[in-house]
Amino acid sequence: MSVSASLLATATVLCAVGGILMLTRPLTRILLGAVIAGNGINLLILSATGSAGREPLLYGVDLARVTDPLPQAIALTAIVITLATTAFLLAMAYRSHQLTGTDEVHDDLEDRRIVLRAEVLGERDELRERFRADDERTAETRRRYREDRRRLRARLRADRALQARGRNATGDLWHDVLGADPEDYAKRDEARAPDTDNPGGTG
């Protein structure tokens, strides 16, 4: 079986470019990377068939000259899967841009919380060791120590408040999972806005 060097080179370049794009944060670049990498993988699969041959019919064709149909069937299946993945990423990018104004993938809140907690605990332990190692503890030293402890606790409280706002679900499946439409936000803001023409609420 002979493999085309041009197909292999093209497939390698496509897979490399697609992998680099998928490592970025914007969803549009991730989408392009998935499409390009999918095409590169399809070329790799098709290059496994070797040189072109006769159609794989059951009768009337010499088996030594028949092209292997399995890689072609696998490539056809991969094309369908790539199409579904492309549609999913397009929906994610559109919804992210509609709700946040950007398609950039942000860090996970739970990961940020774990990193922040470890950082705060490390600073607290270091602060405590410095305070205990100080033989001459004046009132000013104790005051600074308490202020630093309050500052570290405030950082953790602010992070917990941020997570609580992120978990503030309305109970509506459409709004919580898929996100509300901009028209729904406008209607909600109009309902919450005070009546400037009739501030007393009487007719």
N, C-alpha and C positions, 0 to 999 in steps of 0.2 A: 504494500500500500504506500503510495506517495502522497505526501502532505505539501500543500502549497505554502511556500515561505512567505509570500505576500499576505495570504490570509492570516497566518500566524502573527506576523508583524502588526497588521492592522488590528487584530483582536487584542494583542498585548497593549497597544497604545490606547485603544478604547477602554479597556478594563482599568488601566492606570489613570486615565483622565477621569473616568467615572468614580473610581475610588477616592481620588483627591477631592472631587466636588462633593461627595457624600460625607466627607469629614468636616465640611463647613457648617455654619449655623443657619443661614437663610434656607427656608424650605424650598424656594424656587431652585436654588443651586443643588439642593439634595435631590429634587425631582429630576433635574437635568442629569445629575450624576447617575441616578438609578436607570434612566433611559439609555444613556450612553454605555454604562456597564452591562446592561442587559443585551444590547446589540453586540458588544464585544464577546460576551459569553456565547451568544448564538453563533457567532462566527467561529469560535473555538469548537463548538459542537459540530458545526457543518464541516470544518476542516478535518474532523476525525473520519469522515466518510472517504477520504482519499480523492483520487481523481474522478472526474465525471464518467458515468457508465450508462448502461442501458436501463430502461425502466424496470422496476422490480415486479414483473408479471409472473403469474404462477406457471403458465405454459408458453412454450414457443420462444423462450429467451435462454441463452446460455448463462448458466449460473456464475461462471467465471467472469462475465462481463457485466453483472448486475450491480448497481449501486446499493449500498446498505441503506435500507429505508428507516432503520431505528433512529439514527441521529436526526433525520428530517422530522420524524414524528415528535421527538423530544424538543427540537427547536420550535416547532409549531405550538406545542404546549407552553413553552417558555414565553413565546410572544403573547399568548393570552394572559399569562400571569403578570407579565410586565405591563400590559394594558390595564389590568385591574389595579396594580400597584400605582401606576401613574394617575389613575382616576382618584384613588384614595389620597395621594399626596397633594393633588390639585385641590381637593376639597379641604384638606387641612390648611394649606397655604391661604386659600380664599377666606376661610373662617377666621384664621389667626389675624389676617390683615383687616378683616371687617371688625373684629372685636378690639384689637390692640393697636391697629395702625401700622403694624410691621409683621413680617413673616419670619422673624428671627426666633430660633429655638432658645429659650432661656434655661438657666440652670434649674434643677429640681429643688423645690422648697425644702423637702426633707433632707436632701444632701447638704444644702446650705445650712440648715439648722444644726446638723451633726458637726459640720466643720466649725461653725460659729461657737457651739457649745464647747468643743474641745479647745478652741482658741481662748475662750473666756476662762475656762477652768485652768488652763496653763498660766494665764496671766494672774489669776487669783492665787494660785500656789506660789508663783514667783513673788507676788506682792506680800504674801504671808511670810515667806522665808526672809525677805528683806526686813520686814517689821520685827520678826523675832530675833534676827541677828543684830538689830540695833540695841546696844546696851543703854544708851541714853535716850529714853523715850520721853519726849517733851509733849506738851499739849498740842503744839503745832503738828508734830509727827503723827499723833493719834488722829487729829482732825483730817490730815491729808490721807491717812490710811482709810478712814471711814468714807471719805469722798470718793476715793478710788474704788472701794467696794460697791458703793451706790452706783457709780458709773457702770461697772461691770454688770450689776443686776439690771440696770436700765436697758442695757444692750439686749439682754435675754428677754426682758419684758417686751421690748419693741419688736423683736423677732417673733415672739409668740402672738402678739397682736396682728402682725402681718399674716401669719398663717391662719389666724382666726378669720380675718377678712377674706382670705382665699377659700375657706371652707364655708362661707356664708351662702348656703344654698337656699333657694326659694321654695323648693319642694316641687317645682314644675319640671317634669322630665325633659321637655323640649328646651327650656331655658337653661337648665343645669348641665345637660349633656351636650346638646347641640348649640346652645347659645341663642340669645334672643335676637330678633331682627332689629335693625335701627329704628324702624317705625314703632316697634314696641317700646323702645327707650324713649322716643319722643312723646308717645302717649302717656307713659308713666311720669315723665317730667311735667307735662301739662297738668296731669291730675294732682301732682304734689305742689305745683306753683300756687302761691296765695292769690286770691282774687283782689287785684288792685283797684278795680272799679267799685267793688262792694266789700271793703275790708271788714265791716261789721257782720256780714253774712245775712243781712236782712233785706227784704225786697223793697 
